[in-house]
Amino acid sequence: RMVVGPLSLANLIASLAFSGLHFVHQPPLWAAAVFLPSLLFGWTWDRYRSLLPCWAVHFFYNLLFFHRPL
């Protein structure tokens, strides 16, 4: 398995592809902004090899990102 620091090469490639595909329908800055969360989600998968931790990280990321105070 090839790694670059704490990240797998597969995670880096998948995150680049994922953010690259966002350029089709989103402004460049918004599309580029999905790269770092994608790396975190990929690292979570590489670390735990289970969907439950990936789901939990994604859930809390969305909760913080989309939460609007009343």
PDB file with one MODEL, atoms N, CA, C and O in Angstrom:
MODEL        1
ATOM      1  N   ARG A   1       0.851  -1.178   0.000  1.00  0.00           N
ATOM      2  CA  ARG A   1       0.000   0.000   0.000  1.00  0.00           C
ATOM      3  C   ARG A   1       0.894   1.236   0.000  1.00  0.00           C
ATOM      4  O   ARG A   1       1.783   1.380   0.839  1.00  0.00           O
ATOM      5  N   MET A   2       0.641   2.113  -0.947  1.00  0.00           N
ATOM      6  CA  MET A   2       1.449   3.331  -1.042  1.00  0.00           C
ATOM      7  C   MET A   2       0.836   4.423  -0.169  1.00  0.00           C
ATOM      8  O   MET A   2      -0.377   4.634  -0.182  1.00  0.00           O
ATOM      9  N   VAL A   3       1.681   5.105   0.583  1.00  0.00           N
ATOM     10  CA  VAL A   3       1.205   6.172   1.461  1.00  0.00           C
ATOM     11  C   VAL A   3       2.014   7.439   1.239  1.00  0.00           C
ATOM     12  O   VAL A   3       3.181   7.399   0.851  1.00  0.00           O
ATOM     13  N   VAL A   4       1.366   8.552   1.494  1.00  0.00           N
ATOM     14  CA  VAL A   4       2.002   9.861   1.473  1.00  0.00           C
ATOM     15  C   VAL A   4       1.698  10.475   2.828  1.00  0.00           C
ATOM     16  O   VAL A   4       0.613  11.017   3.043  1.00  0.00           O
ATOM     17  N   GLY A   5       2.657  10.390   3.740  1.00  0.00           N
ATOM     18  CA  GLY A   5       2.397  10.812   5.111  1.00  0.00           C
ATOM     19  C   GLY A   5       1.347   9.894   5.714  1.00  0.00           C
ATOM     20  O   GLY A   5       1.452   8.674   5.590  1.00  0.00           O
ATOM     21  N   PRO A   6       0.338  10.458   6.364  1.00  0.00           N
ATOM     22  CA  PRO A   6      -0.704   9.620   6.962  1.00  0.00           C
ATOM     23  C   PRO A   6      -1.800   9.207   5.965  1.00  0.00           C
ATOM     24  O   PRO A   6      -2.736   8.499   6.335  1.00  0.00           O
ATOM     25  N   LEU A   7      -1.684   9.647   4.709  1.00  0.00           N
ATOM     26  CA  LEU A   7      -2.742   9.398   3.721  1.00  0.00           C
ATOM     27  C   LEU A   7      -2.306   8.348   2.705  1.00  0.00           C
ATOM     28  O   LEU A   7      -1.140   8.294   2.313  1.00  0.00           O
ATOM     29  N   SER A   8      -3.246   7.525   2.289  1.00  0.00           N
ATOM     30  CA  SER A   8      -2.938   6.560   1.243  1.00  0.00           C
ATOM     31  C   SER A   8      -2.983   7.263  -0.112  1.00  0.00           C
ATOM     32  O   SER A   8      -3.677   8.265  -0.284  1.00  0.00           O
ATOM     33  N   LEU A   9      -2.246   6.730  -1.053  1.00  0.00           N
ATOM     34  CA  LEU A   9      -2.253   7.280  -2.400  1.00  0.00           C
ATOM     35  C   LEU A   9      -3.658   7.179  -2.998  1.00  0.00           C
ATOM     36  O   LEU A   9      -4.095   8.077  -3.719  1.00  0.00           O
ATOM     37  N   ALA A  10      -4.355   6.099  -2.701  1.00  0.00           N
ATOM     38  CA  ALA A  10      -5.728   5.925  -3.191  1.00  0.00           C
ATOM     39  C   ALA A  10      -6.636   7.035  -2.665  1.00  0.00           C
ATOM     40  O   ALA A  10      -7.492   7.537  -3.394  1.00  0.00           O
ATOM     41  N   ASN A  11      -6.451   7.415  -1.411  1.00  0.00           N
ATOM     42  CA  ASN A  11      -7.249   8.489  -0.822  1.00  0.00           C
ATOM     43  C   ASN A  11      -6.963   9.802  -1.534  1.00  0.00           C
ATOM     44  O   ASN A  11      -7.891  10.548  -1.847  1.00  0.00           O
ATOM     45  N   LEU A  12      -5.692  10.095  -1.793  1.00  0.00           N
ATOM     46  CA  LEU A  12      -5.345  11.333  -2.494  1.00  0.00           C
ATOM     47  C   LEU A  12      -5.940  11.374  -3.895  1.00  0.00           C
ATOM     48  O   LEU A  12      -6.483  12.396  -4.314  1.00  0.00           O
ATOM     49  N   ILE A  13      -5.839  10.268  -4.614  1.00  0.00           N
ATOM     50  CA  ILE A  13      -6.381  10.215  -5.975  1.00  0.00           C
ATOM     51  C   ILE A  13      -7.902  10.339  -5.961  1.00  0.00           C
ATOM     52  O   ILE A  13      -8.473  11.077  -6.764  1.00  0.00           O
ATOM     53  N   ALA A  14      -8.555   9.624  -5.054  1.00  0.00           N
ATOM     54  CA  ALA A  14     -10.021   9.683  -4.967  1.00  0.00           C
ATOM     55  C   ALA A  14     -10.484  11.086  -4.585  1.00  0.00           C
ATOM     56  O   ALA A  14     -11.480  11.574  -5.120  1.00  0.00           O
ATOM     57  N   SER A  15      -9.779  11.734  -3.674  1.00  0.00           N
ATOM     58  CA  SER A  15     -10.154  13.090  -3.257  1.00  0.00           C
ATOM     59  C   SER A  15      -9.956  14.095  -4.383  1.00  0.00           C
ATOM     60  O   SER A  15     -10.767  15.006  -4.551  1.00  0.00           O
ATOM     61  N   LEU A  16      -8.881  13.935  -5.159  1.00  0.00           N
ATOM     62  CA  LEU A  16      -8.676  14.802  -6.323  1.00  0.00           C
ATOM     63  C   LEU A  16      -9.786  14.603  -7.352  1.00  0.00           C
ATOM     64  O   LEU A  16     -10.299  15.573  -7.909  1.00  0.00           O
ATOM     65  N   ALA A  17     -10.154  13.354  -7.602  1.00  0.00           N
ATOM     66  CA  ALA A  17     -11.231  13.068  -8.557  1.00  0.00           C
ATOM     67  C   ALA A  17     -12.564  13.615  -8.043  1.00  0.00           C
ATOM     68  O   ALA A  17     -13.328  14.215  -8.799  1.00  0.00           O
ATOM     69  N   PHE A  18     -12.835  13.405  -6.762  1.00  0.00           N
ATOM     70  CA  PHE A  18     -14.088  13.865  -6.162  1.00  0.00           C
ATOM     71  C   PHE A  18     -14.217  15.381  -6.259  1.00  0.00           C
ATOM     72  O   PHE A  18     -15.257  15.894  -6.671  1.00  0.00           O
ATOM     73  N   SER A  19     -13.159  16.098  -5.878  1.00  0.00           N
ATOM     74  CA  SER A  19     -13.224  17.554  -5.966  1.00  0.00           C
ATOM     75  C   SER A  19     -13.219  18.007  -7.425  1.00  0.00           C
ATOM     76  O   SER A  19     -13.872  18.993  -7.765  1.00  0.00           O
ATOM     77  N   GLY A  20     -12.499  17.308  -8.279  1.00  0.00           N
ATOM     78  CA  GLY A  20     -12.490  17.645  -9.701  1.00  0.00           C
ATOM     79  C   GLY A  20     -13.859  17.555 -10.334  1.00  0.00           C
ATOM     80  O   GLY A  20     -14.219  18.388 -11.166  1.00  0.00           O
ATOM     81  N   LEU A  21     -14.628  16.546  -9.945  1.00  0.00           N
ATOM     82  CA  LEU A  21     -15.982  16.401 -10.486  1.00  0.00           C
ATOM     83  C   LEU A  21     -16.915  17.507 -10.011  1.00  0.00           C
ATOM     84  O   LEU A  21     -17.898  17.820 -10.682  1.00  0.00           O
ATOM     85  N   HIS A  22     -16.615  18.098  -8.864  1.00  0.00           N
ATOM     86  CA  HIS A  22     -17.443  19.205  -8.380  1.00  0.00           C
ATOM     87  C   HIS A  22     -17.274  20.466  -9.230  1.00  0.00           C
ATOM     88  O   HIS A  22     -18.145  21.336  -9.224  1.00  0.00           O
ATOM     89  N   PHE A  23     -16.166  20.570  -9.958  1.00  0.00           N
ATOM     90  CA  PHE A  23     -15.944  21.741 -10.811  1.00  0.00           C
ATOM     91  C   PHE A  23     -16.965  21.834 -11.945  1.00  0.00           C
ATOM     92  O   PHE A  23     -17.160  22.907 -12.517  1.00  0.00           O
ATOM     93  N   VAL A  24     -17.615  20.722 -12.271  1.00  0.00           N
ATOM     94  CA  VAL A  24     -18.599  20.705 -13.361  1.00  0.00           C
ATOM     95  C   VAL A  24     -19.822  21.549 -13.010  1.00  0.00           C
ATOM     96  O   VAL A  24     -20.363  22.246 -13.867  1.00  0.00           O
ATOM     97  N   HIS A  25     -20.262  21.485 -11.738  1.00  0.00           N
ATOM     98  CA  HIS A  25     -21.527  22.126 -11.362  1.00  0.00           C
ATOM     99  C   HIS A  25     -21.408  23.170 -10.262  1.00  0.00           C
ATOM    100  O   HIS A  25     -22.416  23.742  -9.847  1.00  0.00           O
ATOM    101  N   GLN A  26     -20.189  23.430  -9.779  1.00  0.00           N
ATOM    102  CA  GLN A  26     -20.047  24.379  -8.678  1.00  0.00           C
ATOM    103  C   GLN A  26     -18.946  25.388  -8.986  1.00  0.00           C
ATOM    104  O   GLN A  26     -18.071  25.122  -9.810  1.00  0.00           O
ATOM    105  N   PRO A  27     -18.986  26.539  -8.330  1.00  0.00           N
ATOM    106  CA  PRO A  27     -17.904  27.520  -8.499  1.00  0.00           C
ATOM    107  C   PRO A  27     -16.564  26.913  -8.060  1.00  0.00           C
ATOM    108  O   PRO A  27     -16.536  26.033  -7.199  1.00  0.00           O
ATOM    109  N   PRO A  28     -15.473  27.374  -8.639  1.00  0.00           N
ATOM    110  CA  PRO A  28     -14.169  26.780  -8.350  1.00  0.00           C
ATOM    111  C   PRO A  28     -13.803  26.707  -6.860  1.00  0.00           C
ATOM    112  O   PRO A  28     -13.312  25.676  -6.401  1.00  0.00           O
ATOM    113  N   LEU A  29     -14.031  27.771  -6.112  1.00  0.00           N
ATOM    114  CA  LEU A  29     -13.675  27.749  -4.699  1.00  0.00           C
ATOM    115  C   LEU A  29     -14.491  26.718  -3.927  1.00  0.00           C
ATOM    116  O   LEU A  29     -13.958  26.006  -3.076  1.00  0.00           O
ATOM    117  N   TRP A  30     -15.766  26.643  -4.225  1.00  0.00           N
ATOM    118  CA  TRP A  30     -16.650  25.671  -3.567  1.00  0.00           C
ATOM    119  C   TRP A  30     -16.229  24.245  -3.933  1.00  0.00           C
ATOM    120  O   TRP A  30     -16.210  23.358  -3.080  1.00  0.00           O
ATOM    121  N   ALA A  31     -15.896  24.037  -5.195  1.00  0.00           N
ATOM    122  CA  ALA A  31     -15.463  22.711  -5.641  1.00  0.00           C
ATOM    123  C   ALA A  31     -14.150  22.313  -4.966  1.00  0.00           C
ATOM    124  O   ALA A  31     -13.990  21.165  -4.550  1.00  0.00           O
ATOM    125  N   ALA A  32     -13.221  23.245  -4.857  1.00  0.00           N
ATOM    126  CA  ALA A  32     -11.939  22.951  -4.214  1.00  0.00           C
ATOM    127  C   ALA A  32     -12.114  22.702  -2.715  1.00  0.00           C
ATOM    128  O   ALA A  32     -11.328  21.974  -2.110  1.00  0.00           O
ATOM    129  N   ALA A  33     -13.132  23.299  -2.125  1.00  0.00           N
ATOM    130  CA  ALA A  33     -13.355  23.171  -0.682  1.00  0.00           C
ATOM    131  C   ALA A  33     -13.759  21.757  -0.271  1.00  0.00           C
ATOM    132  O   ALA A  33     -13.684  21.429   0.913  1.00  0.00           O
ATOM    133  N   VAL A  34     -14.179  20.921  -1.195  1.00  0.00           N
ATOM    134  CA  VAL A  34     -14.553  19.548  -0.827  1.00  0.00           C
ATOM    135  C   VAL A  34     -13.327  18.647  -0.731  1.00  0.00           C
ATOM    136  O   VAL A  34     -13.439  17.507  -0.280  1.00  0.00           O
ATOM    137  N   PHE A  35     -12.158  19.135  -1.146  1.00  0.00           N
ATOM    138  CA  PHE A  35     -10.960  18.303  -1.143  1.00  0.00           C
ATOM    139  C   PHE A  35     -10.543  17.895   0.276  1.00  0.00           C
ATOM    140  O   PHE A  35     -10.315  16.712   0.529  1.00  0.00           O
ATOM    141  N   LEU A  36     -10.442  18.842   1.191  1.00  0.00           N
ATOM    142  CA  LEU A  36      -9.998  18.516   2.551  1.00  0.00           C
ATOM    143  C   LEU A  36     -10.971  17.598   3.298  1.00  0.00           C
ATOM    144  O   LEU A  36     -10.530  16.629   3.916  1.00  0.00           O
ATOM    145  N   PRO A  37     -12.281  17.872   3.260  1.00  0.00           N
ATOM    146  CA  PRO A  37     -13.185  16.916   3.905  1.00  0.00           C
ATOM    147  C   PRO A  37     -13.087  15.519   3.281  1.00  0.00           C
ATOM    148  O   PRO A  37     -13.178  14.512   3.983  1.00  0.00           O
ATOM    149  N   SER A  38     -12.903  15.468   1.971  1.00  0.00           N
ATOM    150  CA  SER A  38     -12.759  14.176   1.311  1.00  0.00           C
ATOM    151  C   SER A  38     -11.533  13.426   1.834  1.00  0.00           C
ATOM    152  O   SER A  38     -11.585  12.214   2.038  1.00  0.00           O
ATOM    153  N   LEU A  39     -10.434  14.147   2.048  1.00  0.00           N
ATOM    154  CA  LEU A  39      -9.250  13.510   2.624  1.00  0.00           C
ATOM    155  C   LEU A  39      -9.533  12.964   4.024  1.00  0.00           C
ATOM    156  O   LEU A  39      -9.081  11.874   4.376  1.00  0.00           O
ATOM    157  N   LEU A  40     -10.282  13.729   4.815  1.00  0.00           N
ATOM    158  CA  LEU A  40     -10.629  13.277   6.165  1.00  0.00           C
ATOM    159  C   LEU A  40     -11.500  12.023   6.119  1.00  0.00           C
ATOM    160  O   LEU A  40     -11.263  11.074   6.867  1.00  0.00           O
ATOM    161  N   PHE A  41     -12.496  12.015   5.252  1.00  0.00           N
ATOM    162  CA  PHE A  41     -13.365  10.840   5.149  1.00  0.00           C
ATOM    163  C   PHE A  41     -12.576   9.626   4.658  1.00  0.00           C
ATOM    164  O   PHE A  41     -12.776   8.512   5.143  1.00  0.00           O
ATOM    165  N   GLY A  42     -11.683   9.846   3.697  1.00  0.00           N
ATOM    166  CA  GLY A  42     -10.850   8.748   3.202  1.00  0.00           C
ATOM    167  C   GLY A  42      -9.886   8.240   4.256  1.00  0.00           C
ATOM    168  O   GLY A  42      -9.665   7.034   4.373  1.00  0.00           O
ATOM    169  N   TRP A  43      -9.307   9.163   5.031  1.00  0.00           N
ATOM    170  CA  TRP A  43      -8.416   8.752   6.112  1.00  0.00           C
ATOM    171  C   TRP A  43      -9.180   7.930   7.144  1.00  0.00           C
ATOM    172  O   TRP A  43      -8.663   6.942   7.664  1.00  0.00           O
ATOM    173  N   THR A  44     -10.406   8.340   7.437  1.00  0.00           N
ATOM    174  CA  THR A  44     -11.232   7.594   8.390  1.00  0.00           C
ATOM    175  C   THR A  44     -11.453   6.172   7.888  1.00  0.00           C
ATOM    176  O   THR A  44     -11.367   5.222   8.666  1.00  0.00           O
ATOM    177  N   TRP A  45     -11.736   6.015   6.604  1.00  0.00           N
ATOM    178  CA  TRP A  45     -11.906   4.673   6.042  1.00  0.00           C
ATOM    179  C   TRP A  45     -10.599   3.885   6.134  1.00  0.00           C
ATOM    180  O   TRP A  45     -10.602   2.729   6.556  1.00  0.00           O
ATOM    181  N   ASP A  46      -9.488   4.502   5.741  1.00  0.00           N
ATOM    182  CA  ASP A  46      -8.197   3.812   5.792  1.00  0.00           C
ATOM    183  C   ASP A  46      -7.849   3.381   7.213  1.00  0.00           C
ATOM    184  O   ASP A  46      -7.270   2.314   7.417  1.00  0.00           O
ATOM    185  N   ARG A  47      -8.199   4.199   8.183  1.00  0.00           N
ATOM    186  CA  ARG A  47      -7.851   3.922   9.580  1.00  0.00           C
ATOM    187  C   ARG A  47      -8.722   2.832  10.195  1.00  0.00           C
ATOM    188  O   ARG A  47      -8.210   1.952  10.888  1.00  0.00           O
ATOM    189  N   TYR A  48     -10.047   2.878   9.949  1.00  0.00           N
ATOM    190  CA  TYR A  48     -10.969   1.987  10.657  1.00  0.00           C
ATOM    191  C   TYR A  48     -11.557   0.870   9.797  1.00  0.00           C
ATOM    192  O   TYR A  48     -12.047  -0.122  10.337  1.00  0.00           O
ATOM    193  N   ARG A  49     -11.519   1.011   8.474  1.00  0.00           N
ATOM    194  CA  ARG A  49     -12.068  -0.002   7.556  1.00  0.00           C
ATOM    195  C   ARG A  49     -13.496  -0.409   7.927  1.00  0.00           C
ATOM    196  O   ARG A  49     -13.861  -1.585   7.890  1.00  0.00           O
ATOM    197  N   SER A  50     -14.277   0.590   8.280  1.00  0.00           N
ATOM    198  CA  SER A  50     -15.672   0.372   8.652  1.00  0.00           C
ATOM    199  C   SER A  50     -16.480   1.593   8.232  1.00  0.00           C
ATOM    200  O   SER A  50     -15.993   2.722   8.297  1.00  0.00           O
ATOM    201  N   LEU A  51     -17.715   1.360   7.803  1.00  0.00           N
ATOM    202  CA  LEU A  51     -18.559   2.478   7.396  1.00  0.00           C
ATOM    203  C   LEU A  51     -19.084   3.288   8.575  1.00  0.00           C
ATOM    204  O   LEU A  51     -19.375   4.474   8.419  1.00  0.00           O
ATOM    205  N   LEU A  52     -19.209   2.684   9.738  1.00  0.00           N
ATOM    206  CA  LEU A  52     -19.776   3.400  10.886  1.00  0.00           C
ATOM    207  C   LEU A  52     -18.942   4.633  11.266  1.00  0.00           C
ATOM    208  O   LEU A  52     -19.519   5.709  11.423  1.00  0.00           O
ATOM    209  N   PRO A  53     -17.625   4.531  11.421  1.00  0.00           N
ATOM    210  CA  PRO A  53     -16.859   5.752  11.719  1.00  0.00           C
ATOM    211  C   PRO A  53     -16.927   6.767  10.573  1.00  0.00           C
ATOM    212  O   PRO A  53     -16.970   7.972  10.821  1.00  0.00           O
ATOM    213  N   CYS A  54     -16.936   6.297   9.337  1.00  0.00           N
ATOM    214  CA  CYS A  54     -17.047   7.218   8.194  1.00  0.00           C
ATOM    215  C   CYS A  54     -18.380   7.947   8.233  1.00  0.00           C
ATOM    216  O   CYS A  54     -18.451   9.153   8.000  1.00  0.00           O
ATOM    217  N   TRP A  55     -19.421   7.207   8.527  1.00  0.00           N
ATOM    218  CA  TRP A  55     -20.750   7.807   8.626  1.00  0.00           C
ATOM    219  C   TRP A  55     -20.774   8.849   9.750  1.00  0.00           C
ATOM    220  O   TRP A  55     -21.302   9.947   9.573  1.00  0.00           O
ATOM    221  N   ALA A  56     -20.200   8.497  10.903  1.00  0.00           N
ATOM    222  CA  ALA A  56     -20.211   9.405  12.053  1.00  0.00           C
ATOM    223  C   ALA A  56     -19.449  10.698  11.744  1.00  0.00           C
ATOM    224  O   ALA A  56     -19.927  11.786  12.063  1.00  0.00           O
ATOM    225  N   VAL A  57     -18.268  10.586  11.127  1.00  0.00           N
ATOM    226  CA  VAL A  57     -17.493  11.788  10.783  1.00  0.00           C
ATOM    227  C   VAL A  57     -18.264  12.642   9.784  1.00  0.00           C
ATOM    228  O   VAL A  57     -18.311  13.864   9.925  1.00  0.00           O
ATOM    229  N   HIS A  58     -18.864  12.018   8.782  1.00  0.00           N
ATOM    230  CA  HIS A  58     -19.632  12.755   7.778  1.00  0.00           C
ATOM    231  C   HIS A  58     -20.853  13.417   8.420  1.00  0.00           C
ATOM    232  O   HIS A  58     -21.170  14.565   8.109  1.00  0.00           O
ATOM    233  N   PHE A  59     -21.532  12.707   9.305  1.00  0.00           N
ATOM    234  CA  PHE A  59     -22.707  13.243   9.995  1.00  0.00           C
ATOM    235  C   PHE A  59     -22.338  14.498  10.786  1.00  0.00           C
ATOM    236  O   PHE A  59     -23.003  15.527  10.671  1.00  0.00           O
ATOM    237  N   PHE A  60     -21.270  14.408  11.594  1.00  0.00           N
ATOM    238  CA  PHE A  60     -20.891  15.551  12.418  1.00  0.00           C
ATOM    239  C   PHE A  60     -20.335  16.701  11.589  1.00  0.00           C
ATOM    240  O   PHE A  60     -20.515  17.867  11.941  1.00  0.00           O
ATOM    241  N   TYR A  61     -19.663  16.381  10.495  1.00  0.00           N
ATOM    242  CA  TYR A  61     -19.209  17.431   9.588  1.00  0.00           C
ATOM    243  C   TYR A  61     -20.417  18.190   9.029  1.00  0.00           C
ATOM    244  O   TYR A  61     -20.444  19.421   9.041  1.00  0.00           O
ATOM    245  N   ASN A  62     -21.414  17.447   8.542  1.00  0.00           N
ATOM    246  CA  ASN A  62     -22.618  18.085   8.002  1.00  0.00           C
ATOM    247  C   ASN A  62     -23.369  18.848   9.082  1.00  0.00           C
ATOM    248  O   ASN A  62     -23.894  19.932   8.824  1.00  0.00           O
ATOM    249  N   LEU A  63     -23.426  18.300  10.282  1.00  0.00           N
ATOM    250  CA  LEU A  63     -24.105  18.972  11.384  1.00  0.00           C
ATOM    251  C   LEU A  63     -23.454  20.328  11.655  1.00  0.00           C
ATOM    252  O   LEU A  63     -24.155  21.326  11.820  1.00  0.00           O
ATOM    253  N   LEU A  64     -22.141  20.373  11.702  1.00  0.00           N
ATOM    254  CA  LEU A  64     -21.442  21.633  11.942  1.00  0.00           C
ATOM    255  C   LEU A  64     -21.541  22.574  10.748  1.00  0.00           C
ATOM    256  O   LEU A  64     -21.685  23.786  10.910  1.00  0.00           O
ATOM    257  N   PHE A  65     -21.463  22.007   9.554  1.00  0.00           N
ATOM    258  CA  PHE A  65     -21.470  22.829   8.345  1.00  0.00           C
ATOM    259  C   PHE A  65     -22.843  23.452   8.073  1.00  0.00           C
ATOM    260  O   PHE A  65     -22.938  24.628   7.720  1.00  0.00           O
ATOM    261  N   PHE A  66     -23.889  22.666   8.236  1.00  0.00           N
ATOM    262  CA  PHE A  66     -25.232  23.133   7.874  1.00  0.00           C
ATOM    263  C   PHE A  66     -26.032  23.695   9.054  1.00  0.00           C
ATOM    264  O   PHE A  66     -27.124  24.227   8.854  1.00  0.00           O
ATOM    265  N   HIS A  67     -25.515  23.587  10.261  1.00  0.00           N
ATOM    266  CA  HIS A  67     -26.245  24.082  11.433  1.00  0.00           C
ATOM    267  C   HIS A  67     -26.379  25.603  11.361  1.00  0.00           C
ATOM    268  O   HIS A  67     -25.400  26.326  11.175  1.00  0.00           O
ATOM    269  N   ARG A  68     -27.586  26.050  11.510  1.00  0.00           N
ATOM    270  CA  ARG A  68     -27.857  27.480  11.551  1.00  0.00           C
ATOM    271  C   ARG A  68     -28.499  27.810  12.894  1.00  0.00           C
ATOM    272  O   ARG A  68     -29.582  27.312  13.203  1.00  0.00           O
ATOM    273  N   PRO A  69     -27.836  28.649  13.694  1.00  0.00           N
ATOM    274  CA  PRO A  69     -28.427  29.009  14.999  1.00  0.00           C
ATOM    275  C   PRO A  69     -29.780  29.681  14.809  1.00  0.00           C
ATOM    276  O   PRO A  69     -30.005  30.408  13.841  1.00  0.00           O
ATOM    277  N   LEU A  70     -30.665  29.422  15.747  1.00  0.00           N
ATOM    278  CA  LEU A  70     -32.007  30.028  15.691  1.00  0.00           C
ATOM    279  C   LEU A  70     -31.989  31.462  16.147  1.00  0.00           C
ATOM    280  O   LEU A  70     -33.030  32.118  16.163  1.00  0.00           O
TER     281      LEU A  70
ENDMDL
END
